[in-house]
Amino acid sequence: MSTTYFDLQHVSHCYTDGTHGLTDITLSIPKGKKIAVLGHNGAGKSTLFQHLNGILQPTTGTILFHEQPLQYTRKALKALRQQVGIVFQDADSQLFSGTVKQDIAFGPMNLGWSTDKIEQQVAWAVAQTDVEALLDKPIHFLSVGQKKRVAIAGVLAMEPSILLLDEPTAGLDPFYATKILHYLAKLVDGERTILLSTHDISLAYEWADQIIVMEAGRIIYNGDVVALFYEDDLLARAHLERPWVFDMALALQQKKLLPADMPMPRSKADLQKLIEQL
């Protein structure tokens, strides 16, 4: 049985205006991982996600899903999007029903599920994103952060195996950003994979199992989360800063206050524990 969902083989994409969104991408997306995708605006993160969901097709190259080439017929795309859910950076681009409850139920209804299962899935997704109080509200009355949570709920309700989240915490206050990320971490059960693009370096450092860094449509790093932040030249090239937790731990190591061979802390709580042990 394959341990990957997607295998991209020399995938490139050129937009109609001549812009190269992706250039020669070869990448495997494993099962059961939390993957952060980093890169400045225009690096290709959103273009990559739209290829994985079948919104865009490669100009050249091949995308395999469950070891089979993607097909772009209406039937094949419907089956793909049941398994691969995407939440866009701009929630307005995917919210169109009258009320919050109608919008969250839209995807499950199109899957042909029974009324009982639809209600069950909607209730579950609503509870995870804390939008119970919004269910009867018209979409256009919601704040940016509320719309983002509703968009996430609508995708979760379809039970996808892969979640593609394009800047999911943009527009959310710290409380809801933290809450959603903690929930997403629990969704990874050995099978489900989450890809999350973000400009929040500290968030990616704490949350991810794996980091992909993109620059000008290319993948320039794909691997261990901690190892990335020792790569000064690569960080400069991608316009990335180190997470403050990493920087603080590194400074304490240089002062010989922490062991040089210790595992680097990944969160504020991890760092606090280390300091308490000094």
Secondary structure, DSSP 8 states (H G I E B T S, - for coil): --SEEEEEEEEEEE-TTS-EEEEEEEEEEETT-EEEEE--TTSSHHHHHHHHTTSS--SEEEEEETTEE---SHHHHHHHHHHEEEE-SSGGGT--SSBHHHHHHHHHHHTT--HHHHHHHHHHHHHHHT-GGGTTSBGGGS-HHHHHHHHHHHHHTT--SEEEEESTTTT--HHHHHHHHHHHHHH--SS-EEEEE-S-HHHHHHH-SEEEEEETTEEEEEE-HHHHTT-HHHHHHTT----HHHHHHHHHHHTTSS-TTS----SHHHHHHHHHT-
